[in-house]
């Protein structure tokens, strides 16, 4: 397993790229489906990566703790090579209550992951509402645990969310997320 760092070309203030993706709950979601939220956390993630798995509980917490935050997991991995990342497995995990994000979406074409410049799992992008759009406010790791078996001492994304929802600037420096590389189908 190769550990990679996120290095997106999406810049602060840029609009969230649009998407239309199937959800593990049977619904289809677009970016506008989250217009009722003040903040949007888009996390490129998957089912098999131990780094992504280590963040599921925190992402579930964020989704339940903040009414004005939508937590959207997007799985872009090649399911032919990594069957645990299949849409069916995503559905099983949502049905079992293991994944409780606002939405858990499948990016089979990988076009959305490319549009965001995602490179690893997990790769989180925090957007704030600006009128009728979402703009990138913080692209950083979820917490300071640097391995999948380490407990975090600081929940950085939680702090960033709280600042945004309070109408304040994010008081943290960005630290690239680390995890498994996205399993591209075109490589």
PASEBA-1860 file (N, C-alpha, C; in nm, 3 decimals):
! residues 187
1> XXXXXXXX> 0.085/-0.117/0.000/0.000/0.000/0.000/0.089/0.124/0.000 ~ 0.061/0.216/-0.089/0.138/0.339/-0.100/0.060/0.453/-0.037 ~ 0.122/0.525/0.053/0.059/0.640/0.118/0.084/0.763/0.032 ~ -0.023/0.834/-0.005/-0.008/0.956/-0.085/-0.072/1.072/-0.011 ~ -0.029/1.194/-0.047/-0.085/1.316/0.011/-0.172/1.386/-0.091 ~ -0.280/1.444/-0.042/-0.370/1.521/-0.126/-0.301/1.647/-0.175 ~ -0.323/1.679/-0.302/-0.262/1.799/-0.361/-0.353/1.851/-0.472 ~ -0.475/1.886/-0.437/-0.575/1.927/-0.534/-0.539/2.062/-0.597
9> XXXXXXXX> -0.585/2.079/-0.719/-0.569/2.207/-0.787/-0.688/2.299/-0.764 ~ -0.788/2.253/-0.689/-0.903/2.336/-0.656/-0.857/2.440/-0.554 ~ -0.879/2.566/-0.583/-0.829/2.674/-0.498/-0.936/2.728/-0.406 ~ -0.892/2.790/-0.299/-0.985/2.856/-0.205/-1.073/2.953/-0.282 ~ -1.201/2.951/-0.247/-1.296/3.041/-0.310/-1.357/2.987/-0.437 ~ -1.301/2.881/-0.493/-1.358/2.823/-0.614/-1.487/2.750/-0.582 ~ -1.577/2.751/-0.679/-1.705/2.682/-0.662/-1.685/2.531/-0.662 ~ -1.768/2.463/-0.585/-1.767/2.318/-0.586/-1.809/2.269/-0.724
17> XXXXXXXX> -1.732/2.180/-0.785/-1.775/2.124/-0.913/-1.907/2.048/-0.899 ~ -1.991/2.065/-1.000/-2.123/2.001/-0.999/-2.108/1.850/-1.015 ~ -2.208/1.777/-0.969/-2.211/1.632/-0.987/-2.354/1.583/-0.989 ~ -2.373/1.464/-1.043/-2.498/1.390/-1.035/-2.457/1.244/-1.022 ~ -2.476/1.191/-0.901/-2.426/1.057/-0.870/-2.529/0.975/-0.796 ~ -2.525/0.841/-0.815/-2.616/0.754/-0.741/-2.570/0.740/-0.596 ~ -2.668/0.742/-0.505/-2.640/0.724/-0.364/-2.666/0.581/-0.321 ~ -2.595/0.540/-0.217/-2.611/0.405/-0.164/-2.750/0.382/-0.105
25> XXXXXXXX> -2.825/0.491/-0.084/-2.962/0.481/-0.032/-3.066/0.466/-0.142 ~ -3.020/0.456/-0.269/-3.112/0.438/-0.381/-3.152/0.567/-0.450 ~ -3.116/0.682/-0.393/-3.148/0.811/-0.453/-3.033/0.857/-0.544 ~ -3.062/0.951/-0.632/-2.958/1.017/-0.712/-2.941/1.157/-0.657 ~ -2.817/1.200/-0.640/-2.788/1.329/-0.578/-2.712/1.421/-0.673 ~ -2.748/1.549/-0.665/-2.673/1.654/-0.733/-2.624/1.751/-0.627 ~ -2.533/1.836/-0.665/-2.482/1.936/-0.571/-2.595/2.020/-0.513 ~ -2.694/2.052/-0.595/-2.803/2.139/-0.548/-2.892/2.071/-0.444
33> XXXXXXXX> -2.882/1.939/-0.429/-2.960/1.871/-0.326/-2.916/1.910/-0.185 ~ -2.801/1.978/-0.174/-2.748/2.016/-0.043/-2.760/2.166/-0.019 ~ -2.844/2.233/-0.100/-2.860/2.378/-0.091/-2.915/2.425/0.043 ~ -2.978/2.339/0.119/-3.035/2.379/0.248/-2.930/2.384/0.360 ~ -2.808/2.347/0.330/-2.701/2.345/0.429/-2.612/2.468/0.415 ~ -2.553/2.510/0.526/-2.461/2.624/0.526/-2.319/2.583/0.489 ~ -2.287/2.455/0.511/-2.154/2.405/0.478/-2.167/2.264/0.420 ~ -2.071/2.229/0.336/-2.071/2.101/0.267/-1.932/2.040/0.276
41> XXXXXXXX> -1.924/1.921/0.332/-1.798/1.849/0.340/-1.805/1.733/0.241 ~ -1.728/1.745/0.133/-1.718/1.640/0.033/-1.590/1.563/0.063 ~ -1.604/1.433/0.087/-1.489/1.349/0.120/-1.480/1.234/0.020 ~ -1.371/1.231/-0.055/-1.347/1.117/-0.143/-1.293/1.006/-0.054 ~ -1.363/0.894/-0.055/-1.336/0.787/0.040/-1.370/0.655/-0.026 ~ -1.358/0.548/0.049/-1.389/0.416/-0.004/-1.412/0.320/0.112 ~ -1.433/0.193/0.079/-1.459/0.093/0.181/-1.336/0.014/0.223 ~ -1.234/0.004/0.137/-1.125/-0.088/0.168/-1.000/-0.024/0.227
49> XXXXXXXX> -0.980/0.105/0.211/-0.857/0.171/0.256/-0.858/0.185/0.409 ~ -0.754/0.139/0.479/-0.753/0.151/0.625/-0.751/0.296/0.673 ~ -0.696/0.388/0.594/-0.694/0.529/0.632/-0.834/0.588/0.623 ~ -0.908/0.551/0.518/-1.046/0.597/0.504/-1.134/0.534/0.612 ~ -1.115/0.405/0.637/-1.192/0.335/0.739/-1.174/0.398/0.877 ~ -1.054/0.444/0.904/-1.024/0.503/1.035/-1.100/0.634/1.057 ~ -1.154/0.694/0.953/-1.224/0.823/0.963/-1.376/0.809/0.958 ~ -1.428/0.689/0.941/-1.574/0.670/0.929/-1.646/0.720/1.054
57> XXXXXXXX> -1.598/0.684/1.172/-1.666/0.727/1.294/-1.670/0.879/1.306 ~ -1.560/0.945/1.273/-1.558/1.091/1.281/-1.650/1.153/1.177 ~ -1.654/1.099/1.057/-1.746/1.151/0.955/-1.891/1.128/0.995 ~ -1.920/1.012/1.054/-2.055/0.988/1.105/-2.089/1.091/1.213 ~ -1.992/1.119/1.301/-2.013/1.219/1.406/-2.042/1.356/1.346 ~ -1.962/1.398/1.249/-1.983/1.529/1.186/-2.122/1.537/1.123 ~ -2.165/1.430/1.058/-2.296/1.429/0.993/-2.409/1.441/1.093 ~ -2.392/1.384/1.212/-2.500/1.388/1.310/-2.493/1.509/1.402
65> XXXXXXXX> -2.375/1.564/1.424/-2.358/1.670/1.524/-2.392/1.810/1.473 ~ -2.387/1.831/1.342/-2.404/1.967/1.287/-2.519/1.968/1.186 ~ -2.631/2.026/1.226/-2.749/2.030/1.140/-2.726/2.108/1.011 ~ -2.637/2.206/1.014/-2.613/2.290/0.896/-2.498/2.241/0.809 ~ -2.448/2.119/0.835/-2.340/2.060/0.757/-2.388/1.934/0.686 ~ -2.366/1.927/0.556/-2.389/1.804/0.480/-2.255/1.733/0.465 ~ -2.250/1.607/0.502/-2.130/1.525/0.484/-2.158/1.428/0.370 ~ -2.085/1.445/0.261/-2.106/1.367/0.141/-1.981/1.286/0.110
73> XXXXXXXX> -1.991/1.155/0.129/-1.882/1.066/0.091/-1.897/1.028/-0.054 ~ -1.787/1.031/-0.128/-1.788/0.991/-0.269/-1.681/0.884/-0.290 ~ -1.723/0.768/-0.338/-1.633/0.657/-0.362/-1.604/0.647/-0.512 ~ -1.480/0.683/-0.554/-1.447/0.677/-0.695/-1.365/0.555/-0.736 ~ -1.334/0.466/-0.642/-1.238/0.359/-0.671/-1.287/0.257/-0.773 ~ -1.191/0.198/-0.843/-1.214/0.094/-0.942/-1.266/-0.031/-0.871 ~ -1.396/-0.056/-0.880/-1.456/-0.168/-0.808/-1.425/-0.302/-0.873 ~ -1.386/-0.302/-1.000/-1.349/-0.428/-1.065/-1.222/-0.484/-1.001
81> XXXXXXXX> -1.129/-0.396/-0.970/-1.003/-0.437/-0.906/-1.015/-0.444/-0.754 ~ -1.108/-0.367/-0.697/-1.127/-0.360/-0.552/-1.275/-0.384/-0.521 ~ -1.319/-0.510/-0.520/-1.461/-0.543/-0.505/-1.525/-0.488/-0.377 ~ -1.446/-0.466/-0.272/-1.504/-0.411/-0.149/-1.552/-0.267/-0.170 ~ -1.509/-0.204/-0.278/-1.552/-0.067/-0.308/-1.670/-0.062/-0.405 ~ -1.733/-0.175/-0.428/-1.847/-0.181/-0.520/-1.967/-0.106/-0.463 ~ -2.056/-0.069/-0.552/-2.179/0.001/-0.512/-2.261/-0.089/-0.419 ~ -2.265/-0.218/-0.448/-2.340/-0.311/-0.364/-2.285/-0.313/-0.221
89> XXXXXXXX> -2.153/-0.311/-0.208/-2.092/-0.310/-0.074/-2.121/-0.178/-0.004 ~ -2.122/-0.067/-0.078/-2.159/0.063/-0.020/-2.301/0.055/0.035 ~ -2.393/-0.002/-0.044/-2.532/-0.015/-0.001/-2.543/-0.100/0.125 ~ -2.468/-0.209/0.130/-2.471/-0.295/0.249/-2.427/-0.217/0.373 ~ -2.325/-0.136/0.360/-2.272/-0.062/0.475/-2.370/0.046/0.522 ~ -2.437/0.111/0.427/-2.538/0.211/0.464/-2.657/0.141/0.529 ~ -2.702/0.031/0.468/-2.817/-0.043/0.524/-2.788/-0.096/0.664 ~ -2.663/-0.132/0.691/-2.624/-0.185/0.822/-2.600/-0.075/0.925
97> XXXXXXXX> -2.607/0.052/0.881/-2.586/0.163/0.973/-2.440/0.190/1.003 ~ -2.349/0.132/0.927/-2.206/0.157/0.947/-2.166/0.295/0.894 ~ -2.228/0.335/0.785/-2.202/0.464/0.722/-2.329/0.547/0.737 ~ -2.316/0.661/0.806/-2.433/0.745/0.834/-2.413/0.889/0.785 ~ -2.341/0.903/0.673/-2.320/1.035/0.615/-2.453/1.088/0.562 ~ -2.457/1.215/0.531/-2.575/1.273/0.469/-2.604/1.198/0.339 ~ -2.498/1.164/0.265/-2.510/1.084/0.143/-2.377/1.013/0.119 ~ -2.385/0.891/0.067/-2.266/0.814/0.029/-2.285/0.780/-0.118
105> XXXXXXXX> -2.204/0.841/-0.205/-2.226/0.839/-0.349/-2.119/0.759/-0.422 ~ -2.157/0.706/-0.537/-2.066/0.627/-0.620/-2.028/0.706/-0.745 ~ -1.898/0.727/-0.765/-1.843/0.797/-0.881/-1.774/0.695/-0.971 ~ -1.855/0.611/-1.034/-1.800/0.502/-1.113/-1.715/0.552/-1.230 ~ -1.756/0.661/-1.294/-1.680/0.714/-1.408/-1.552/0.786/-1.363 ~ -1.544/0.819/-1.236/-1.433/0.891/-1.175/-1.421/1.036/-1.223 ~ -1.521/1.085/-1.297/-1.518/1.222/-1.348/-1.526/1.324/-1.235 ~ -1.601/1.294/-1.130/-1.616/1.389/-1.020/-1.484/1.397/-0.941
113> XXXXXXXX> -1.422/1.284/-0.916/-1.292/1.284/-0.846/-1.190/1.365/-0.926 ~ -1.189/1.348/-1.057/-1.098/1.427/-1.141/-1.132/1.576/-1.133 ~ -1.261/1.610/-1.135/-1.302/1.751/-1.132/-1.258/1.819/-1.002 ~ -1.260/1.746/-0.892/-1.219/1.801/-0.763/-1.068/1.795/-0.744 ~ -1.000/1.715/-0.825/-0.857/1.698/-0.808/-0.822/1.607/-0.692 ~ -0.913/1.519/-0.656/-0.889/1.426/-0.546/-0.781/1.327/-0.585 ~ -0.698/1.289/-0.486/-0.590/1.195/-0.515/-0.583/1.079/-0.419 ~ -0.643/1.091/-0.300/-0.629/0.985/-0.201/-0.761/0.964/-0.128
121> XXXXXXXX> -0.765/0.857/-0.050/-0.880/0.831/0.037/-0.829/0.821/0.180 ~ -0.879/0.908/0.266/-0.980/1.011/0.244/-0.918/1.141/0.192 ~ -0.995/1.215/0.114/-0.953/1.346/0.063/-1.070/1.441/0.084 ~ -1.068/1.520/0.196/-1.183/1.604/0.232/-1.172/1.748/0.181 ~ -1.285/1.798/0.132/-1.299/1.935/0.083/-1.416/1.999/0.158 ~ -1.391/2.105/0.232/-1.496/2.174/0.307/-1.534/2.302/0.234 ~ -1.662/2.312/0.199/-1.715/2.427/0.127/-1.810/2.506/0.216 ~ -1.812/2.638/0.198/-1.908/2.722/0.269/-2.007/2.780/0.169
129> XXXXXXXX> -2.129/2.800/0.217/-2.233/2.860/0.133/-2.199/3.005/0.106 ~ -2.213/3.043/-0.021/-2.194/3.181/-0.064/-2.308/3.212/-0.159 ~ -2.417/3.263/-0.104/-2.535/3.286/-0.187/-2.593/3.154/-0.231 ~ -2.596/3.133/-0.363/-2.654/3.008/-0.414/-2.548/2.908/-0.459 ~ -2.428/2.921/-0.406/-2.321/2.828/-0.443/-2.239/2.790/-0.321 ~ -2.157/2.689/-0.336/-2.061/2.650/-0.233/-1.922/2.683/-0.283 ~ -1.841/2.745/-0.196/-1.703/2.780/-0.232/-1.606/2.711/-0.136 ~ -1.493/2.667/-0.191/-1.395/2.596/-0.111/-1.340/2.685/-0.002
137> XXXXXXXX> -1.349/2.639/0.122/-1.301/2.714/0.238/-1.181/2.646/0.305 ~ -1.173/2.513/0.295/-1.070/2.440/0.369/-1.050/2.304/0.304 ~ -0.929/2.275/0.262/-0.895/2.146/0.204/-0.782/2.090/0.289 ~ -0.817/2.005/0.381/-0.720/1.959/0.480/-0.765/1.824/0.535 ~ -0.680/1.767/0.617/-0.709/1.637/0.677/-0.825/1.647/0.777 ~ -0.879/1.533/0.815/-0.993/1.527/0.907/-0.946/1.545/1.051 ~ -0.833/1.486/1.084/-0.777/1.498/1.219/-0.626/1.473/1.212 ~ -0.560/1.474/1.326/-0.414/1.464/1.327/-0.360/1.322/1.345
145> XXXXXXXX> -0.445/1.221/1.339/-0.397/1.083/1.345/-0.331/1.049/1.212 ~ -0.204/1.014/1.217/-0.130/0.994/1.093/-0.125/0.849/1.046 ~ -0.178/0.758/1.124/-0.187/0.620/1.078/-0.327/0.569/1.111 ~ -0.363/0.460/1.046/-0.499/0.410/1.061/-0.527/0.351/1.200 ~ -0.422/0.321/1.276/-0.445/0.265/1.410/-0.414/0.363/1.523 ~ -0.395/0.488/1.488/-0.363/0.593/1.586/-0.490/0.670/1.623 ~ -0.502/0.707/1.750/-0.614/0.789/1.794/-0.579/0.937/1.775 ~ -0.669/1.017/1.721/-0.639/1.159/1.704/-0.638/1.234/1.836
153> XXXXXXXX> -0.553/1.335/1.843/-0.553/1.423/1.960/-0.622/1.555/1.926 ~ -0.640/1.582/1.796/-0.707/1.705/1.754/-0.796/1.675/1.634 ~ -0.922/1.713/1.646/-1.020/1.694/1.538/-1.026/1.823/1.456 ~ -0.935/1.836/1.363/-0.918/1.961/1.288/-1.039/1.997/1.202 ~ -1.096/1.897/1.133/-1.211/1.928/1.047/-1.329/1.973/1.133 ~ -1.345/1.916/1.249/-1.451/1.958/1.342/-1.433/2.105/1.378 ~ -1.310/2.145/1.408/-1.281/2.285/1.440/-1.312/2.376/1.322 ~ -1.276/2.331/1.202/-1.301/2.411/1.081/-1.451/2.426/1.057
161> XXXXXXXX> -1.526/2.319/1.073/-1.672/2.323/1.055/-1.734/2.421/1.155 ~ -1.693/2.411/1.281/-1.749/2.499/1.384/-1.721/2.646/1.352 ~ -1.600/2.676/1.303/-1.567/2.814/1.267/-1.654/2.861/1.151 ~ -1.665/2.781/1.047/-1.747/2.820/0.931/-1.891/2.844/0.971 ~ -1.947/2.753/1.048/-2.087/2.766/1.088/-2.110/2.885/1.180 ~ -2.004/2.930/1.248/-2.014/3.049/1.332/-1.987/3.177/1.254 ~ -1.963/3.163/1.123/-1.936/3.280/1.039/-1.795/3.334/1.054 ~ -1.704/3.251/1.102/-1.565/3.293/1.123/-1.473/3.229/1.021
169> XXXXXXXX> -1.353/3.285/1.008/-1.252/3.223/0.924/-1.202/3.096/0.992 ~ -1.162/2.999/0.913/-1.106/2.876/0.968/-0.973/2.909/1.035 ~ -0.958/2.877/1.164/-0.840/2.918/1.239/-0.722/2.820/1.230 ~ -0.721/2.736/1.128/-0.620/2.632/1.118/-0.543/2.642/0.987 ~ -0.416/2.605/0.994/-0.340/2.588/0.870/-0.383/2.456/0.807 ~ -0.381/2.451/0.676/-0.418/2.328/0.607/-0.302/2.230/0.609 ~ -0.334/2.104/0.634/-0.237/1.996/0.630/-0.292/1.892/0.533 ~ -0.217/1.856/0.430/-0.270/1.761/0.332/-0.316/1.632/0.397
177> XXXXXXXX> -0.429/1.583/0.351/-0.476/1.453/0.394/-0.383/1.347/0.338 ~ -0.371/1.237/0.410/-0.291/1.125/0.363/-0.376/1.001/0.362 ~ -0.350/0.914/0.266/-0.423/0.789/0.260/-0.381/0.709/0.140 ~ -0.461/0.610/0.107/-0.435/0.527/-0.011/-0.466/0.608/-0.136 ~ -0.393/0.583/-0.242/-0.421/0.651/-0.368/-0.557/0.608/-0.419 ~ -0.624/0.698/-0.489/-0.748/0.659/-0.556/-0.713/0.555/-0.659 ~ -0.794/0.452/-0.668/-0.769/0.341/-0.761/-0.836/0.375/-0.894 ~ -0.757/0.442/-0.980/-0.808/0.489/-1.109/-0.825/0.373/-1.205
185> XXX> -0.926/0.381/-1.290/-0.947/0.279/-1.391/-0.862/0.305/-1.514 ~ -0.815/0.429/-1.532/-0.740/0.465/-1.653/-0.589/0.462/-1.632 ~ -0.543/0.399/-1.526/-0.397/0.389/-1.504/-0.349/0.249/-1.534
END
